[in-house]
């Protein structure tokens, strides 16, 4: 029997529909899991049933995390999906309480940081001075900057390297790291690029996009594999 992984849906405002990038699903499948895309529902009882059915959860990229969640007013250019924020808060709360495996990617690291009490840069270009390219153009599987991986962190043990090149496609980022989270990697300009929560079964999150790099960098597959295997099957 393969572990079932609940995948947070992406939202298209223009089409008013959920959608999904195949790389998220393929990364889970190649690691031995069965991905299931969640509905964009705020029904707590419905979401609780789905959380019970799943062994792990992937928090994907997408719209900005609402600044109201970390007690700030949105600045110009912030684009949020309130329904998604509410849904993911319910799922993450119940998944953490049940000590189920969790992986966050891009928006995922940002949402997880906010959930545990951290804050974000709402917009890197206007709030954080850097020469590092954090929002690249296509193709998205091409590395654009390096990250330093914290020695002896779970990510270091998983990948076996202290430095690696990554792709990058985001304009928000971790500002104040939440209590209980540990940084596992940094970009050269000092931004947090990966975190974990040591007192959880498996709670990792990365700012880059391993779902785009599965065919060009074996380390992307190792992250998905560590996540899927952590459920204990």
Backbone as CSV, one residue per row, in Angstrom:
resi,resn,N_x,N_y,N_z,CA_x,CA_y,CA_z,C_x,C_y,C_z
1,UNK,0.836,-1.186,0.000,0.000,0.000,0.000,0.883,1.253,0.000
2,UNK,0.547,2.221,-0.847,1.323,3.450,-0.954,0.700,4.557,-0.099
3,UNK,1.543,5.439,0.435,1.000,6.545,1.226,0.224,7.540,0.366
4,UNK,-0.839,8.079,0.927,-1.665,9.069,0.233,-1.221,10.466,0.683
5,UNK,-0.927,11.308,-0.298,-0.442,12.660,-0.016,-1.470,13.685,-0.495
6,UNK,-2.000,14.467,0.442,-2.924,15.541,0.091,-2.155,16.736,-0.454
7,UNK,-2.559,17.221,-1.613,-1.863,18.322,-2.282,-2.756,19.558,-2.289
8,UNK,-2.235,20.665,-1.774,-3.027,21.897,-1.738,-3.204,22.443,-3.156
9,UNK,-4.432,22.823,-3.532,-4.718,23.235,-4.906,-4.197,24.637,-5.214
10,UNK,-3.900,24.849,-6.473,-3.611,26.191,-6.968,-4.931,26.819,-7.405
11,UNK,-4.990,28.163,-7.390,-6.228,28.852,-7.704,-6.022,29.846,-8.833
12,UNK,-6.919,29.803,-9.828,-6.894,30.731,-10.954,-8.033,31.726,-10.801
13,UNK,-7.701,32.988,-10.473,-8.722,34.019,-10.276,-9.513,34.283,-11.549
14,UNK,-8.814,34.351,-12.677,-9.457,34.708,-13.937,-10.484,33.666,-14.353
15,UNK,-10.138,32.383,-14.196,-11.037,31.298,-14.591,-11.912,30.818,-13.437
16,UNK,-11.631,31.332,-12.239,-12.355,30.914,-11.037,-12.358,29.392,-10.912
17,UNK,-11.161,28.838,-10.929,-11.042,27.382,-10.877,-9.739,26.969,-10.195
18,UNK,-9.746,25.770,-9.627,-8.501,25.219,-9.104,-7.745,24.576,-10.272
19,UNK,-6.419,24.461,-10.108,-5.601,23.815,-11.128,-4.360,23.251,-10.456
20,UNK,-3.504,22.583,-11.242,-2.338,21.948,-10.641,-1.202,21.836,-11.649
21,UNK,0.024,22.059,-11.184,1.213,21.812,-11.979,1.568,20.327,-11.858
22,UNK,1.783,19.641,-12.977,2.045,18.201,-12.915,3.297,17.827,-12.129
23,UNK,4.273,18.748,-12.047,5.508,18.422,-11.344,5.303,18.069,-9.878
24,UNK,4.346,18.718,-9.224,4.051,18.387,-7.825,3.573,16.936,-7.709
25,UNK,2.649,16.577,-8.592,2.073,15.233,-8.549,3.098,14.180,-8.958
26,UNK,3.854,14.469,-10.000,4.853,13.513,-10.486,5.969,13.319,-9.462
27,UNK,6.344,14.391,-8.770,7.369,14.267,-7.734,6.934,13.313,-6.638
28,UNK,5.667,13.399,-6.239,5.121,12.497,-5.213,5.039,11.073,-5.741
29,UNK,4.543,10.919,-6.960,4.410,9.586,-7.549,5.763,8.901,-7.700
30,UNK,6.756,9.628,-8.168,8.087,9.050,-8.351,8.738,8.677,-7.032
31,UNK,8.302,9.327,-5.962,8.827,9.015,-4.633,8.056,7.881,-3.961
32,UNK,7.007,7.377,-4.626,6.265,6.245,-4.092,4.950,6.570,-3.428
33,UNK,4.458,7.808,-3.596,3.193,8.191,-2.992,2.073,8.330,-3.996
34,UNK,0.871,8.489,-3.500,-0.318,8.717,-4.333,-0.836,10.117,-4.036
35,UNK,-0.693,11.056,-4.984,-1.148,12.421,-4.728,-2.649,12.582,-4.923
36,UNK,-3.274,13.350,-4.043,-4.700,13.643,-4.134,-4.872,15.154,-3.983
37,UNK,-5.430,15.804,-4.990,-5.615,17.250,-4.944,-6.806,17.583,-4.058
38,UNK,-6.596,18.452,-3.098,-7.657,18.836,-2.177,-8.611,19.844,-2.825
39,UNK,-9.855,19.876,-2.377,-10.787,20.912,-2.827,-10.463,22.222,-2.113
40,UNK,-10.907,23.312,-2.687,-10.724,24.609,-2.034,-11.948,24.858,-1.163
41,UNK,-11.975,24.170,-0.029,-13.141,24.205,0.853,-12.762,24.758,2.216
42,UNK,-13.677,25.504,2.825,-13.461,25.993,4.188,-14.375,25.277,5.183
43,UNK,-14.970,24.180,4.748,-15.798,23.361,5.625,-14.872,22.548,6.532
44,UNK,-14.808,22.891,7.807,-13.836,22.269,8.702,-14.069,20.771,8.878
45,UNK,-15.325,20.349,8.940,-15.609,18.921,9.095,-15.159,18.144,7.861
46,UNK,-15.420,18.714,6.689,-15.005,18.069,5.441,-13.486,17.955,5.371
47,UNK,-12.797,19.038,5.727,-11.342,19.024,5.666,-10.753,18.082,6.717
48,UNK,-11.386,17.987,7.867,-10.910,17.076,8.907,-10.973,15.629,8.423
49,UNK,-12.035,15.286,7.712,-12.157,13.928,7.162,-11.053,13.654,6.149
50,UNK,-10.758,14.641,5.303,-9.714,14.467,4.301,-8.337,14.344,4.956
51,UNK,-8.093,15.142,5.988,-6.820,15.045,6.700,-6.645,13.655,7.295
52,UNK,-7.718,13.102,7.854,-7.657,11.751,8.424,-7.313,10.705,7.373
53,UNK,-7.764,10.916,6.138,-7.539,9.945,5.067,-6.120,9.978,4.511
54,UNK,-5.414,11.089,4.718,-4.095,11.260,4.117,-2.971,10.994,5.108
55,UNK,-1.815,10.618,4.549,-0.634,10.317,5.370,0.351,11.479,5.400
56,UNK,0.260,12.351,4.416,1.150,13.503,4.352,0.506,14.603,3.532
57,UNK,1.133,15.791,3.551,0.523,16.951,2.891,1.589,17.807,2.229
58,UNK,1.324,18.193,0.987,2.209,19.077,0.242,1.550,20.442,0.112
59,UNK,2.210,21.466,0.666,1.738,22.845,0.554,2.488,23.496,-0.603
60,UNK,1.759,23.785,-1.671,2.325,24.183,-2.947,2.534,25.698,-3.048
61,UNK,3.005,26.136,-4.222,3.178,27.554,-4.508,1.845,28.206,-4.847
62,UNK,1.898,29.476,-5.261,0.660,30.155,-5.634,0.620,31.593,-5.166
63,UNK,-0.586,32.074,-4.898,-0.776,33.468,-4.502,-0.039,33.826,-3.211
64,UNK,0.085,35.125,-2.981,0.727,35.620,-1.768,-0.058,35.195,-0.524
65,UNK,0.666,34.970,0.554,0.024,34.741,1.846,-0.505,36.086,2.343
66,UNK,-1.736,36.106,2.788,-2.348,37.361,3.221,-1.582,38.010,4.371
67,UNK,-1.166,39.273,4.220,-0.467,39.976,5.305,-1.305,40.123,6.567
68,UNK,-2.631,40.078,6.428,-3.484,40.176,7.620,-3.189,39.045,8.600
69,UNK,-2.692,37.907,8.081,-2.393,36.769,8.950,-1.199,37.026,9.853
70,UNK,-0.330,37.962,9.460,0.771,38.326,10.345,0.693,39.803,10.747
71,UNK,-0.565,40.274,10.773,-0.905,41.574,11.364,-0.257,42.760,10.642
72,UNK,-0.250,42.682,9.312,0.210,43.799,8.490,-0.845,44.116,7.442
73,UNK,-0.853,45.367,6.989,-1.727,45.753,5.887,-1.051,45.406,4.568
74,UNK,-1.818,44.948,3.571,-1.225,44.632,2.266,-0.650,45.881,1.602
75,UNK,0.493,45.718,0.953,1.048,46.803,0.161,0.608,46.625,-1.287
76,UNK,0.855,47.628,-2.101,0.473,47.563,-3.516,1.163,46.373,-4.185
77,UNK,0.403,45.597,-4.932,0.959,44.453,-5.645,0.767,43.123,-4.952
78,UNK,0.273,43.142,-3.718,0.011,41.887,-3.004,-1.281,41.264,-3.521
79,UNK,-1.201,40.006,-3.955,-2.356,39.307,-4.531,-2.616,38.045,-3.716
80,UNK,-3.753,37.983,-3.055,-4.044,36.882,-2.137,-5.304,36.116,-2.548
81,UNK,-5.465,34.962,-1.913,-6.686,34.168,-2.057,-7.128,33.796,-0.642
82,UNK,-8.062,34.564,-0.103,-8.471,34.389,1.285,-9.009,32.985,1.550
83,UNK,-9.758,32.453,0.591,-10.336,31.122,0.790,-9.242,30.061,0.904
84,UNK,-8.187,30.230,0.093,-7.078,29.277,0.177,-6.356,29.410,1.506
85,UNK,-6.126,30.627,1.953,-5.488,30.827,3.249,-6.265,30.129,4.365
86,UNK,-7.581,30.287,4.350,-8.421,29.684,5.388,-8.385,28.158,5.311
87,UNK,-8.464,27.633,4.093,-8.436,26.190,3.916,-7.110,25.600,4.381
88,UNK,-6.004,26.223,3.971,-4.693,25.694,4.330,-4.427,25.813,5.826
89,UNK,-4.949,26.852,6.459,-4.799,26.985,7.905,-5.466,25.820,8.620
90,UNK,-6.659,25.449,8.155,-7.368,24.316,8.750,-6.597,23.022,8.554
91,UNK,-6.127,22.798,7.327,-5.391,21.555,7.031,-4.098,21.479,7.827
92,UNK,-3.337,22.567,7.838,-2.051,22.553,8.533,-2.242,22.358,10.031
93,UNK,-3.235,23.012,10.589,-3.522,22.876,12.025,-3.816,21.427,12.389
94,UNK,-4.655,20.772,11.589,-5.048,19.394,11.879,-3.916,18.414,11.573
95,UNK,-3.130,18.686,10.532,-2.013,17.813,10.178,-0.920,17.863,11.248
96,UNK,-0.631,19.049,11.751,0.374,19.190,12.807,-0.107,18.508,14.089
97,UNK,-1.374,18.685,14.423,-1.932,18.067,15.632,-1.860,16.543,15.565
98,UNK,-2.012,16.004,14.360,-1.960,14.548,14.174,-0.539,14.055,13.901
99,UNK,0.429,14.960,13.884,1.840,14.655,13.621,2.006,13.900,12.302
100,UNK,1.379,14.432,11.252,1.532,13.859,9.918,2.595,14.626,9.139
101,UNK,3.174,13.976,8.147,4.284,14.551,7.388,3.826,15.723,6.517
102,UNK,4.672,16.753,6.455,4.333,17.980,5.741,5.545,18.474,4.965
103,UNK,5.324,18.848,3.708,6.354,19.487,2.896,5.778,20.761,2.301
104,UNK,6.509,21.866,2.416,6.092,23.124,1.815,7.048,23.539,0.713
105,UNK,6.511,24.091,-0.363,7.316,24.579,-1.482,6.882,26.001,-1.813
106,UNK,7.832,26.928,-1.892,7.616,28.327,-2.253,6.590,28.997,-1.318
107,UNK,5.370,29.231,-1.788,4.335,29.764,-0.895,4.230,28.889,0.354
108,UNK,4.488,27.596,0.186,4.394,26.665,1.311,5.289,27.041,2.478
109,UNK,6.539,27.420,2.207,7.436,27.811,3.297,6.942,29.104,3.940
110,UNK,6.400,29.984,3.119,5.899,31.259,3.627,4.669,31.057,4.506
111,UNK,3.745,30.222,4.031,2.527,29.978,4.802,2.840,29.273,6.120
112,UNK,3.725,28.294,6.074,4.102,27.564,7.287,4.756,28.512,8.287
113,UNK,5.613,29.391,7.812,6.267,30.353,8.705,5.244,31.272,9.373
114,UNK,4.288,31.756,8.600,3.250,32.627,9.154,2.363,31.861,10.137
115,UNK,2.013,30.637,9.792,1.160,29.820,10.654,1.756,29.683,12.057
116,UNK,3.069,29.537,12.144,3.725,29.342,13.438,4.166,30.657,14.102
117,UNK,3.773,31.786,13.509,4.017,33.060,14.169,5.101,33.929,13.570
118,UNK,5.587,33.579,12.377,6.604,34.384,11.721,5.992,35.447,10.817
119,UNK,6.847,36.247,10.183,6.392,37.290,9.262,7.093,37.135,7.915
120,UNK,6.630,37.929,6.943,7.169,37.854,5.580,7.549,39.230,5.058
121,UNK,8.484,39.242,4.127,8.634,40.385,3.247,7.506,40.267,2.232
122,UNK,6.630,41.247,2.175,5.510,41.180,1.226,5.981,41.282,-0.220
123,UNK,7.078,41.996,-0.419,7.589,42.175,-1.776,9.092,42.423,-1.705
124,UNK,9.877,41.446,-2.109,11.335,41.555,-2.010,11.878,42.793,-2.725
125,UNK,11.488,43.058,-3.980,12.076,44.214,-4.685,11.903,45.543,-3.970
126,UNK,10.771,45.734,-3.283,10.528,47.025,-2.641,10.870,47.045,-1.153
127,UNK,11.121,45.861,-0.550,11.344,45.822,0.897,12.691,45.230,1.314
128,UNK,13.429,44.669,0.361,14.693,44.009,0.712,15.695,44.232,-0.418
129,UNK,16.763,44.909,-0.096,17.775,45.227,-1.109,18.665,44.017,-1.378
130,UNK,18.703,43.574,-2.622,19.507,42.398,-2.973,19.831,42.390,-4.459
131,UNK,20.972,41.779,-4.771,21.352,41.580,-6.165,21.067,40.145,-6.598
132,UNK,20.595,39.319,-5.664,20.283,37.920,-5.965,18.969,37.837,-6.730
133,UNK,18.949,36.996,-7.752,17.731,36.838,-8.557,16.782,35.861,-7.868
134,UNK,15.672,36.381,-7.388,14.704,35.536,-6.692,13.451,35.259,-7.520
135,UNK,13.279,35.955,-8.620,12.077,35.756,-9.439,12.484,35.642,-10.899
136,UNK,12.868,34.436,-11.296,13.403,34.217,-12.623,12.304,34.110,-13.679
137,UNK,12.726,34.194,-14.942,11.832,33.954,-16.069,11.999,32.511,-16.536
138,UNK,11.048,32.034,-17.340,11.136,30.675,-17.880,12.405,30.532,-18.725
139,UNK,12.981,29.310,-18.788,12.530,28.053,-18.185,12.826,28.013,-16.685
140,UNK,11.945,27.347,-15.952,12.010,27.388,-14.497,12.822,26.255,-13.870
141,UNK,13.415,25.405,-14.694,14.265,24.343,-14.150,15.742,24.726,-14.171
142,UNK,16.041,25.976,-14.502,17.426,26.445,-14.591,17.824,27.125,-13.276
143,UNK,18.911,26.694,-12.630,19.346,27.344,-11.387,19.772,28.789,-11.633
144,UNK,19.419,29.683,-10.686,19.776,31.100,-10.848,20.563,31.659,-9.661
145,UNK,20.581,30.952,-8.524,21.430,31.402,-7.425,21.761,30.216,-6.520
146,UNK,22.741,30.420,-5.645,23.163,29.359,-4.748,22.519,29.508,-3.373
147,UNK,22.411,28.388,-2.686,22.015,28.412,-1.279,23.064,27.662,-0.462
148,UNK,23.276,28.161,0.751,24.147,27.498,1.715,23.274,26.670,2.643
149,UNK,23.562,25.372,2.720,22.770,24.474,3.552,23.440,24.316,4.913
150,UNK,22.664,24.480,5.956,23.197,24.422,7.320,23.727,23.019,7.615
151,UNK,24.985,22.974,8.043,25.617,21.685,8.330,24.889,20.962,9.456
152,UNK,24.717,19.677,9.286,24.043,18.801,10.244,22.526,19.008,10.308
153,UNK,21.974,19.854,9.430,20.518,19.966,9.345,19.973,18.730,8.645
154,UNK,18.682,18.428,8.798,18.109,17.289,8.081,18.282,17.398,6.565
155,UNK,18.214,18.617,6.029,18.385,18.800,4.585,19.808,18.469,4.162
156,UNK,20.779,18.864,4.980,22.191,18.556,4.705,22.399,17.037,4.695
157,UNK,21.813,16.372,5.659,21.957,14.915,5.738,21.273,14.227,4.561
158,UNK,20.169,14.801,4.098,19.434,14.224,2.980,20.186,14.392,1.663
159,UNK,20.709,15.586,1.415,21.314,15.890,0.121,22.817,15.649,0.077
160,UNK,23.463,15.683,1.221,24.893,15.417,1.271,25.764,16.538,0.727
161,UNK,25.233,17.759,0.672,26.013,18.899,0.178,25.803,20.104,1.093
162,UNK,26.788,20.994,1.122,26.677,22.198,1.920,26.313,23.418,1.103
163,UNK,26.338,23.259,-0.204,26.001,24.359,-1.099,25.425,23.779,-2.380
164,UNK,24.401,24.436,-2.920,23.818,23.975,-4.189,23.169,25.149,-4.906
165,UNK,23.042,25.001,-6.217,22.363,26.006,-7.027,20.892,25.631,-7.150
166,UNK,20.017,26.636,-7.086,18.576,26.375,-7.129,17.891,27.330,-8.098
167,UNK,16.702,26.930,-8.540,15.838,27.848,-9.283,15.098,28.730,-8.274
168,UNK,14.403,29.740,-8.740,13.792,30.683,-7.802,12.706,31.474,-8.503
169,UNK,11.496,31.446,-7.912,10.376,32.148,-8.544,9.413,32.632,-7.462
170,UNK,9.799,33.726,-6.789,8.962,34.247,-5.705,9.279,35.720,-5.487
171,UNK,8.287,36.460,-4.965,8.550,37.852,-4.612,8.280,38.115,-3.131
172,UNK,7.770,37.104,-2.415,7.675,37.182,-0.965,8.701,36.222,-0.365
173,UNK,9.052,36.450,0.909,10.054,35.591,1.549,9.933,35.685,3.063
174,UNK,10.499,34.700,3.741,10.531,34.706,5.204,11.291,35.937,5.687
175,UNK,10.702,36.672,6.618,11.354,37.825,7.241,11.779,37.430,8.653
176,UNK,10.835,37.390,9.578,11.121,36.913,10.935,10.752,35.436,10.998
177,UNK,11.734,34.607,11.324,11.484,33.167,11.399,10.618,32.847,12.602
178,UNK,9.612,32.000,12.390,8.668,31.656,13.452,9.336,30.877,14.577
179,UNK,8.880,31.076,15.816,9.367,30.261,16.933,9.132,28.775,16.655
180,UNK,10.127,27.960,16.943,9.991,26.523,16.735,10.494,26.033,15.405
181,UNK,10.623,26.941,14.423,11.187,26.555,13.132,12.696,26.779,13.135
182,UNK,13.412,25.918,12.424,14.863,26.041,12.296,15.220,26.252,10.823
183,UNK,16.076,27.218,10.560,16.522,27.449,9.185,17.472,26.335,8.768
184,UNK,17.269,25.805,7.553,18.147,24.754,7.031,18.985,25.241,5.849
185,UNK,18.649,26.412,5.284,19.424,26.932,4.155,19.180,28.423,4.014
186,UNK,20.187,29.120,3.471,20.109,30.558,3.231,20.634,30.877,1.838
187,UNK,20.067,31.907,1.210,20.650,32.437,-0.013,21.814,33.352,0.371
188,UNK,22.630,33.742,-0.604,23.822,34.536,-0.309,23.493,35.905,0.275
189,UNK,22.273,36.392,0.051,21.874,37.688,0.609,21.248,37.562,2.000
190,UNK,21.217,36.346,2.527,20.755,36.133,3.890,19.313,35.719,4.059
191,UNK,18.551,35.614,2.977,17.160,35.182,3.102,17.085,33.688,3.415
192,UNK,16.102,33.324,4.222,15.889,31.914,4.574,15.345,31.173,3.359
193,UNK,15.975,30.047,3.025,15.585,29.274,1.844,15.020,27.894,2.176
194,UNK,15.172,27.452,3.421,14.605,26.157,3.820,14.475,26.127,5.338
195,UNK,13.430,25.461,5.831,13.203,25.338,7.276,12.729,23.937,7.614
196,UNK,12.830,23.615,8.893,12.188,22.401,9.403,11.699,22.677,10.819
197,UNK,10.859,21.803,11.314,10.379,21.890,12.703,10.792,20.596,13.396
198,UNK,11.834,20.652,14.223,12.434,19.445,14.784,11.502,18.572,15.610
199,UNK,10.475,19.155,16.234,9.603,18.349,17.092,8.445,17.711,16.337
200,UNK,8.456,17.799,15.019,7.437,17.141,14.197,8.027,15.899,13.525
201,UNK,7.175,14.970,13.178,7.604,13.766,12.457,8.425,14.155,11.224
202,UNK,7.843,15.018,10.411,8.532,15.555,9.225,7.809,16.827,8.834
203,UNK,8.453,17.949,9.042,7.925,19.214,8.571,9.099,19.999,7.987
204,UNK,9.209,19.928,6.657,10.241,20.636,5.911,9.561,21.596,4.953
205,UNK,10.270,22.656,4.611,9.783,23.552,3.561,10.979,24.206,2.874
206,UNK,10.870,24.378,1.560,11.928,25.020,0.785,11.340,26.165,-0.032
207,UNK,12.172,27.187,-0.278,11.707,28.340,-1.033,11.818,28.126,-2.543
208,UNK,12.719,27.258,-2.964,12.873,26.997,-4.400,11.862,25.962,-4.878
209,UNK,11.994,25.523,-6.132,10.961,24.695,-6.765,11.504,23.348,-7.253
210,UNK,11.620,22.362,-6.357,12.097,21.042,-6.795,11.178,20.366,-7.798
211,UNK,9.905,20.756,-7.826,8.971,20.127,-8.778,9.343,20.417,-10.225
212,UNK,10.070,21.515,-10.480,10.500,21.833,-11.840,11.816,21.151,-12.201
213,UNK,12.556,20.661,-11.187,13.926,20.211,-11.417,14.113,18.706,-11.285
214,UNK,13.027,17.947,-11.235,13.148,16.515,-10.997,13.971,15.799,-12.062
215,UNK,13.912,16.284,-13.310,14.600,15.617,-14.413,16.026,16.124,-14.610
216,UNK,16.370,17.235,-13.976,17.693,17.827,-14.184,18.569,17.809,-12.938
217,UNK,17.984,17.541,-11.769,18.753,17.548,-10.519,18.207,16.462,-9.601
218,UNK,19.021,15.429,-9.376,18.564,14.308,-8.551,18.241,14.710,-7.121
219,UNK,18.770,15.859,-6.674,18.496,16.303,-5.308,17.038,16.710,-5.132
220,UNK,16.396,17.125,-6.216,14.965,17.438,-6.137,14.177,16.181,-5.783
221,UNK,14.517,15.084,-6.432,13.854,13.821,-6.144,14.114,13.341,-4.730
222,UNK,15.303,13.630,-4.206,15.624,13.214,-2.843,14.740,13.918,-1.820
223,UNK,14.389,15.173,-2.089,13.509,15.904,-1.167,12.121,15.276,-1.146
224,UNK,11.585,14.987,-2.340,10.275,14.330,-2.408,10.330,12.949,-1.741
225,UNK,11.424,12.226,-1.962,11.539,10.873,-1.414,11.616,10.898,0.113
226,UNK,12.391,11.835,0.652,12.485,11.954,2.112,11.113,12.252,2.713
227,UNK,10.362,13.107,2.046,9.006,13.466,2.488,8.079,12.263,2.470
228,UNK,7.969,11.588,1.347,7.044,10.467,1.209,7.426,9.314,2.136
229,UNK,8.716,9.027,2.243,9.151,7.902,3.092,8.983,8.200,4.583
230,UNK,8.856,9.481,4.927,8.763,9.843,6.344,7.447,9.419,6.981
231,UNK,6.444,9.076,6.158,5.153,8.696,6.743,5.231,7.348,7.448
232,UNK,6.283,6.566,7.150,6.524,5.341,7.907,5.975,4.086,7.305
233,UNK,5.575,4.105,6.028,5.069,2.892,5.401,6.209,1.920,5.140
